Amino acid sequence: MRVLILLFLLLSNSQTIVALEHSVTDRHGNEISIDINQAMGDMVMIWLLDHDEPRPLFDSLLQQLTDSGIEIWRVDLLDSYYLPRSSENVRTLDGEGVAAVIQAAHSKTTKKILLASYDRMPLPLLRGVNRWQTARKTSRLLGAILFYPNLFGAAPMAGEIPELDPILHVTNLPLVIYQPELGSQRWRLEQMVTALWQAGSPTYVYLVPKARDWFIMGEGEPDEQEAKMVARIPGQLPSLTRLLDSHPKPAAQTPQQPTQIPTGNLYTLTAVDQHKPAPPLRLADSHDIYLDIEGLDNRVILVNFWATWCPPCVEEIPSLNRLQAHYKNRDVSIVSVDFRESTEEIEAFLEERPVDFPVLMDRDGLTSLAWRVFSFPSSFIIDRQGRVRYTANRALNWDSDEVIEVIDGLLAEP
């Protein structure tokens, strides 16, 4: 194992900080790179990343943590494994690289160790802890801080109930979850936390007010609200780490997770086997004009759940507009449901991009939850009898021959 001094020595808040590069090898012989910002405090914080583009707000957060005396280790597993960047590749990492990094932190430092990750990366984090625990003799691992974690398995077909990843049921690591109030998994948080507590993991939640997922990852000029939330994190960490440290270190022997990580299917337009009635949908648009799909009798209805911050959602709007034009003066309605955004955000978006169908506002996210929307965009095609017949949990080219054939078939039914 080699250590190479790459950058420079600098003095910050009377702390000597050294930028280093280190590498470790996992059990399969893969080399894992670690970027280290050394500091003089008594804790090392290991960040498991899944982004490689500049994120000024996140970089600022790590610098503030370093300045406060916390040694920062940055680990990009996708880069080390030469994997394309995708949510599915992150979700299915087996955790061996994480276990190797945890072991390196115990071997190379005498500091307490705190793990951190976000979005889908907490799953390989927990798998790595599980693997490392079975072989360790001593531990300085305090626990982990998880930002807006998605702890479910493969994305289900739109309208189906998502299943928690099996690793939650064998996790006993103390955890703190930073859950954005407006985050996509906000209303599934209780399910995740309950499973963790039942498995023996003392899990605590900090609900970040008025924030969305990725609030620590602002691009360009930081949003004022996001910048305020991020600026509070370094001051909150001392009390949170004391809370984690108050719990006994996890036992050396923990049940192994299932060796096979379920893989996901990237569904496009999928026929529904059981033709069940669509859930209720009555919401207002940004002008407080209500629409209830029960009033759209004897029509084929396409309901599209989306958000302006979701690039694939925005990309499919032109094809939805074309589909609307194709079925002009016919018994087809397109209705979109925006997820937890403000009137100002929607109206600013609509000023820049034409949308030729109603945009309803799911301000609290409960309608999306009732429709079992797990990811964005998610869409449902409803027949003339009000039954869900097709779903999609990925962006589509909505005026394609495939989609038009489906809708024409539904129009032809009694």
C-alpha positions as CSV (number, residue, x, y, z in Angstrom):
1,M,0.0,0.0,0.0
2,R,1.4,3.3,-1.0
3,V,0.8,6.8,0.2
4,L,1.6,9.7,-2.2
5,I,1.7,13.3,-1.2
6,L,-0.1,15.0,-4.1
7,L,-1.0,18.5,-3.4
8,F,0.1,20.8,-0.6
9,L,0.3,21.7,3.1
10,L,-1.9,24.4,4.2
11,L,-2.7,26.1,7.5
12,S,-6.4,26.5,8.3
13,N,-7.8,27.3,11.8
14,S,-4.4,26.3,13.2
15,Q,-4.9,22.8,11.7
16,T,-2.2,21.3,9.5
17,I,-4.0,19.7,6.5
18,V,-2.3,17.3,4.1
19,A,-3.9,16.1,0.8
20,L,-2.9,12.5,0.2
21,E,-3.8,9.7,-2.1
22,H,-3.9,6.1,-0.7
23,S,-5.1,2.8,-2.1
24,V,-6.3,-0.5,-0.7
25,T,-7.1,-3.8,-2.3
26,D,-10.4,-5.5,-1.7
27,R,-10.9,-9.3,-1.2
28,H,-11.3,-9.8,-4.9
29,G,-8.1,-8.0,-5.8
30,N,-9.6,-4.7,-6.9
31,E,-7.6,-1.6,-6.1
32,I,-9.7,1.1,-4.3
33,S,-8.4,4.7,-4.4
34,I,-8.8,7.0,-1.4
35,D,-8.3,10.7,-1.5
36,I,-7.4,11.9,2.0
37,N,-7.5,15.4,3.6
38,Q,-5.7,15.0,6.8
39,A,-6.6,17.0,9.9
40,M,-5.5,17.1,13.5
41,G,-8.7,16.0,15.2
42,D,-9.6,12.6,16.6
43,M,-12.1,11.5,13.9
44,V,-11.9,10.3,10.3
45,M,-15.0,10.6,8.2
46,I,-15.2,8.3,5.2
47,W,-17.4,9.6,2.4
48,L,-18.6,7.1,-0.2
49,L,-19.4,9.1,-3.4
50,D,-21.2,8.3,-6.6
51,H,-20.6,11.6,-8.5
52,D,-17.6,12.8,-10.4
53,E,-18.7,16.2,-11.6
54,P,-17.9,19.4,-9.7
55,R,-20.3,20.1,-6.8
56,P,-19.3,23.3,-5.2
57,L,-21.7,23.1,-2.2
58,F,-20.6,19.5,-1.4
59,D,-16.9,20.4,-1.8
60,S,-17.4,23.4,0.5
61,L,-19.0,21.1,3.1
62,L,-16.1,18.7,3.1
63,Q,-13.7,21.7,3.4
64,Q,-15.6,23.0,6.4
65,L,-15.4,19.6,8.0
66,T,-11.7,19.4,7.4
67,D,-11.2,22.9,8.8
68,S,-13.1,21.8,12.0
69,G,-10.5,19.1,12.5
70,I,-12.2,16.1,10.9
71,E,-10.0,14.0,8.6
72,I,-11.9,13.3,5.3
73,W,-11.5,10.2,3.1
74,R,-13.2,10.4,-0.3
75,V,-13.9,7.0,-1.9
76,D,-15.4,6.7,-5.4
77,L,-16.1,3.0,-5.9
78,L,-17.6,3.4,-9.4
79,D,-14.4,5.0,-10.5
80,S,-12.2,2.4,-8.9
81,Y,-14.2,-0.4,-10.4
82,Y,-14.5,1.3,-13.8
83,L,-18.3,1.1,-13.8
84,P,-20.6,3.4,-15.6
85,R,-22.4,5.9,-13.3
86,S,-26.0,4.7,-12.8
87,S,-28.2,4.2,-9.8
88,E,-28.4,0.5,-10.5
89,N,-24.6,0.0,-10.5
90,V,-24.5,1.8,-7.2
91,R,-27.3,-0.2,-5.7
92,T,-25.8,-3.6,-6.6
93,L,-22.2,-3.0,-5.3
94,D,-21.5,-5.9,-3.0
95,G,-19.7,-3.9,-0.3
96,E,-16.3,-5.6,-0.5
97,G,-14.6,-2.3,-1.3
98,V,-16.3,-0.6,1.6
99,A,-15.1,-3.4,3.9
100,A,-11.5,-2.9,2.7
101,V,-11.7,0.9,3.3
102,I,-13.0,0.4,6.8
103,Q,-10.2,-2.0,7.6
104,A,-7.7,0.5,6.2
105,A,-9.0,3.2,8.4
106,H,-8.5,0.9,11.5
107,S,-5.0,0.0,10.3
108,K,-3.7,3.4,9.2
109,T,-5.2,5.7,12.0
110,T,-6.0,5.6,15.6
111,K,-9.0,7.9,15.2
112,K,-12.7,7.2,15.6
113,I,-14.3,6.4,12.3
114,L,-17.6,7.8,10.9
115,L,-19.1,6.7,7.5
116,A,-21.2,8.9,5.3
117,S,-23.0,8.5,2.0
118,Y,-26.2,9.6,0.2
119,D,-29.0,8.4,-2.1
120,R,-28.3,4.7,-3.2
121,M,-24.8,4.5,-1.8
122,P,-25.9,3.6,1.7
123,L,-26.8,0.1,0.5
124,P,-23.2,-0.9,-0.3
125,L,-22.1,1.0,2.8
126,L,-24.3,-1.2,5.0
127,R,-23.2,-4.3,3.1
128,G,-19.5,-3.4,3.6
129,V,-20.0,-2.9,7.3
130,N,-21.8,-6.3,7.5
131,R,-18.8,-8.0,5.7
132,W,-16.2,-6.2,7.8
133,Q,-17.9,-7.0,11.1
134,T,-17.6,-10.7,10.7
135,A,-13.8,-10.6,10.7
136,R,-12.9,-7.7,13.0
137,K,-11.5,-8.0,16.5
138,T,-11.7,-4.4,17.7
139,S,-13.7,-1.4,16.4
140,R,-13.5,2.3,16.4
141,L,-16.5,2.6,14.0
142,L,-19.0,5.1,15.5
143,G,-21.7,4.6,12.9
144,A,-22.8,6.3,9.7
145,I,-24.5,9.5,8.5
146,L,-26.9,8.8,5.6
147,F,-28.2,11.7,3.5
148,Y,-31.6,11.1,1.8
149,P,-31.0,7.3,1.6
150,N,-32.9,5.1,-0.7
151,L,-32.8,1.8,1.1
152,F,-35.1,-0.1,-1.2
153,G,-34.3,-2.9,-3.6
154,A,-34.7,-2.7,-7.4
155,A,-37.2,-0.1,-8.6
156,P,-40.6,-1.8,-8.8
157,M,-43.0,-1.5,-11.7
158,A,-44.9,1.7,-11.3
159,G,-47.9,1.1,-9.0
160,E,-46.2,-1.8,-7.1
161,I,-45.0,-1.7,-3.5
162,P,-41.2,-1.3,-3.2
163,E,-39.4,-3.8,-1.1
164,L,-36.7,-2.9,1.4
165,D,-33.2,-4.2,0.5
166,P,-32.4,-7.4,2.6
167,I,-29.3,-5.7,4.2
168,L,-31.6,-3.6,6.4
169,H,-32.7,-6.8,8.2
170,V,-29.2,-7.7,9.3
171,T,-27.8,-4.2,10.1
172,N,-26.9,-3.2,13.7
173,L,-24.8,-0.1,13.0
174,P,-25.9,3.1,14.7
175,L,-27.2,5.5,12.1
176,V,-28.3,9.1,11.6
177,I,-30.5,9.9,8.6
178,Y,-30.6,13.4,7.2
179,Q,-34.1,13.2,5.5
180,P,-35.1,16.2,3.4
181,E,-38.7,17.3,4.2
182,L,-39.5,17.4,0.5
183,G,-37.5,14.3,-0.4
184,S,-38.9,11.5,-2.7
185,Q,-38.8,8.9,0.1
186,R,-40.1,11.1,2.9
187,W,-43.3,9.1,3.4
188,R,-41.5,5.8,3.3
189,L,-39.0,6.8,6.0
190,E,-41.0,5.2,8.9
191,Q,-40.8,1.8,7.0
192,M,-37.0,2.1,6.6
193,V,-36.4,3.2,10.2
194,T,-38.7,0.5,11.7
195,A,-36.8,-2.2,9.8
196,L,-33.5,-0.9,11.0
197,W,-34.6,-0.7,14.7
198,Q,-36.0,-4.2,14.5
199,A,-32.7,-5.5,13.2
200,G,-30.8,-3.8,16.1
201,S,-29.7,-0.6,14.5
202,P,-30.3,2.5,16.7
203,T,-31.4,4.9,13.9
204,Y,-32.1,8.6,14.4
205,V,-33.6,11.0,11.9
206,Y,-33.0,14.7,11.3
207,L,-35.8,16.1,9.1
208,V,-34.2,18.9,7.0
209,P,-36.9,21.6,6.6
210,K,-37.8,22.8,3.1
211,A,-35.1,20.7,1.5
212,R,-35.2,18.2,-1.4
213,D,-33.0,15.2,-2.1
214,W,-29.5,16.2,-3.2
215,F,-29.7,19.4,-1.2
216,I,-26.0,19.0,-0.3
217,M,-25.1,18.8,-4.0
218,G,-26.0,22.2,-5.4
219,E,-24.5,23.1,-8.8
220,G,-23.4,26.5,-9.8
221,E,-24.6,29.3,-7.6
222,P,-26.0,27.6,-4.4
223,D,-29.6,27.9,-3.6
224,E,-29.9,30.1,-0.4
225,Q,-32.0,27.6,1.5
226,E,-29.7,24.7,0.6
227,A,-26.6,26.7,1.5
228,K,-28.1,27.4,4.9
229,M,-28.9,23.8,5.5
230,V,-25.4,22.6,4.5
231,A,-23.7,25.3,6.6
232,R,-25.4,23.8,9.7
233,I,-24.0,20.3,9.3
234,P,-20.5,20.8,10.6
235,G,-21.9,22.4,13.8
236,Q,-24.4,19.5,14.2
237,L,-21.8,16.7,13.8
238,P,-20.2,16.8,17.3
239,S,-23.6,16.1,19.0
240,L,-24.6,13.5,16.5
241,T,-21.3,11.6,16.8
242,R,-21.6,11.7,20.6
243,L,-25.1,10.2,20.1
244,L,-23.7,7.4,17.9
245,D,-20.8,6.8,20.2
246,S,-23.2,6.4,23.2
247,H,-24.3,3.0,21.8
248,P,-22.3,-0.1,22.3
249,K,-20.1,-1.1,19.3
250,P,-21.9,-3.7,17.2
251,A,-21.3,-7.3,18.0
252,A,-18.5,-9.1,16.1
253,Q,-20.8,-11.7,14.7
254,T,-23.8,-10.5,12.6
255,P,-25.8,-12.6,10.2
256,Q,-24.5,-12.5,6.6
257,Q,-26.8,-10.8,4.1
258,P,-28.0,-12.9,1.1
259,T,-25.1,-13.4,-1.3
260,Q,-27.3,-12.6,-4.3
261,I,-28.3,-9.0,-4.6
262,P,-31.6,-8.8,-6.5
263,T,-31.1,-7.2,-9.9
264,G,-33.6,-4.7,-11.4
265,N,-35.4,-4.5,-14.6
266,L,-35.6,-1.1,-16.3
267,Y,-39.3,-1.2,-17.2
268,T,-40.6,0.8,-20.1
269,L,-44.3,0.4,-21.0
270,T,-45.6,-2.6,-19.2
271,A,-49.0,-4.3,-19.3
272,V,-50.6,-4.8,-15.9
273,D,-51.8,-8.3,-15.2
274,Q,-54.6,-7.4,-12.8
275,H,-56.8,-4.6,-14.0
276,K,-57.6,-2.8,-10.8
277,P,-59.3,0.6,-10.5
278,A,-57.0,3.6,-10.5
279,P,-56.6,5.3,-7.1
280,P,-58.4,8.6,-6.6
281,L,-56.8,11.7,-8.1
282,R,-58.2,15.1,-7.3
283,L,-55.7,17.9,-7.2
284,A,-55.5,21.6,-8.2
285,D,-53.1,23.2,-10.6
286,S,-50.9,26.3,-9.9
287,H,-54.0,28.5,-10.3
288,D,-56.0,26.5,-7.8
289,I,-58.3,25.0,-10.5
290,Y,-59.2,21.5,-9.5
291,L,-59.4,18.4,-11.7
292,D,-60.8,15.0,-10.7
293,I,-60.1,12.2,-13.1
294,E,-63.4,10.6,-12.0
295,G,-65.0,13.3,-14.2
296,L,-63.2,12.1,-17.3
297,D,-65.7,9.4,-18.0
298,N,-65.3,7.0,-20.9
299,R,-61.9,8.3,-21.8
300,V,-58.4,6.7,-21.9
301,I,-56.2,8.7,-19.5
302,L,-52.5,9.0,-19.2
303,V,-51.4,10.1,-15.8
304,N,-47.7,11.2,-15.6
305,F,-45.9,11.8,-12.3
306,W,-42.9,14.1,-12.6
307,A,-40.9,17.1,-11.2
308,T,-39.0,20.0,-12.8
309,W,-35.8,18.9,-11.1
310,C,-36.0,15.5,-12.8
311,P,-34.1,15.7,-16.2
312,P,-35.8,12.6,-17.8
313,C,-39.2,14.0,-16.7
314,V,-38.5,17.2,-18.6
315,E,-37.1,15.4,-21.6
316,E,-40.3,13.5,-22.2
317,I,-42.6,16.6,-22.1
318,P,-42.3,17.3,-25.9
319,S,-43.3,13.8,-26.8
320,L,-46.3,14.1,-24.4
321,N,-47.3,17.3,-26.2
322,R,-47.1,15.5,-29.5
323,L,-49.2,12.7,-28.2
324,Q,-51.8,15.2,-27.0
325,A,-51.9,16.7,-30.4
326,H,-52.2,13.3,-32.1
327,Y,-55.3,12.6,-30.1
328,K,-56.9,16.0,-30.4
329,N,-60.7,15.8,-30.3
330,R,-60.6,12.1,-29.4
331,D,-61.3,10.4,-26.1
332,V,-57.8,10.7,-24.7
333,S,-56.7,12.9,-21.8
334,I,-53.2,13.5,-20.5
335,V,-52.8,14.6,-16.9
336,S,-49.5,15.3,-15.2
337,V,-48.9,15.5,-11.4
338,D,-46.0,17.5,-10.1
339,F,-44.2,16.2,-7.0
340,R,-44.0,18.6,-4.1
341,E,-43.0,21.9,-5.8
342,S,-44.2,25.4,-5.2
343,T,-46.6,27.4,-7.3
344,E,-43.7,29.8,-8.1
345,E,-41.4,26.9,-9.3
346,I,-44.1,25.5,-11.6
347,E,-45.2,28.8,-13.1
348,A,-41.5,29.8,-13.8
349,F,-41.0,26.4,-15.5
350,L,-44.2,26.7,-17.6
351,E,-43.2,30.2,-18.8
352,E,-40.1,28.6,-20.4
353,R,-41.4,25.3,-21.6
354,P,-44.8,24.7,-23.2
355,V,-47.0,22.0,-21.6
356,D,-50.2,21.3,-23.5
357,F,-52.0,19.4,-20.8
358,P,-53.0,20.0,-17.1
359,V,-50.2,20.1,-14.5
360,L,-51.6,19.3,-11.1
361,M,-49.8,19.9,-7.8
362,D,-49.1,17.1,-5.4
363,R,-48.0,19.6,-2.7
364,D,-47.6,17.1,0.2
365,G,-46.6,14.0,-1.9
366,L,-49.5,11.9,-0.5
367,T,-51.2,11.4,-3.9
368,S,-47.9,10.1,-5.3
369,L,-47.6,7.7,-2.3
370,A,-51.2,6.5,-2.8
371,W,-50.4,5.7,-6.5
372,R,-47.2,3.9,-5.3
373,V,-44.9,6.1,-7.3
374,F,-41.3,5.2,-6.4
375,S,-39.2,7.0,-9.0
376,F,-39.7,9.8,-11.4
377,P,-41.1,9.9,-14.0
378,S,-43.7,7.2,-13.4
379,S,-46.8,6.9,-15.7
380,F,-50.1,5.1,-15.8
381,I,-52.4,4.5,-18.7
382,I,-56.1,4.0,-17.6
383,D,-58.8,2.5,-19.7
384,R,-62.3,3.7,-20.3
385,Q,-63.5,1.8,-17.3
386,G,-61.1,3.6,-15.0
387,R,-58.7,0.6,-14.6
388,V,-54.9,0.8,-14.7
389,R,-53.8,-1.2,-17.8
390,Y,-50.2,-0.1,-18.5
391,T,-47.4,1.6,-16.4
392,A,-43.9,2.9,-17.0
393,N,-41.3,3.9,-14.5
394,R,-38.8,5.4,-17.0
395,A,-39.1,8.2,-19.5
396,L,-40.6,7.2,-22.8
397,N,-41.0,8.6,-26.3
398,W,-44.7,9.0,-25.9
399,D,-45.7,9.5,-29.5
400,S,-43.9,6.3,-30.6
401,D,-45.8,3.6,-32.7
402,E,-45.7,1.3,-29.6
403,V,-47.5,3.7,-27.4
404,I,-50.1,4.8,-30.1
405,E,-50.8,1.1,-30.8
406,V,-51.6,0.6,-27.1
407,I,-53.8,3.7,-26.8
408,D,-55.6,2.8,-30.0
409,G,-56.3,-0.6,-28.7
410,L,-57.8,0.8,-25.5
411,L,-59.9,3.2,-27.4
412,A,-61.3,0.3,-29.5
413,E,-62.5,-1.5,-26.4
414,P,-66.2,-1.1,-25.3
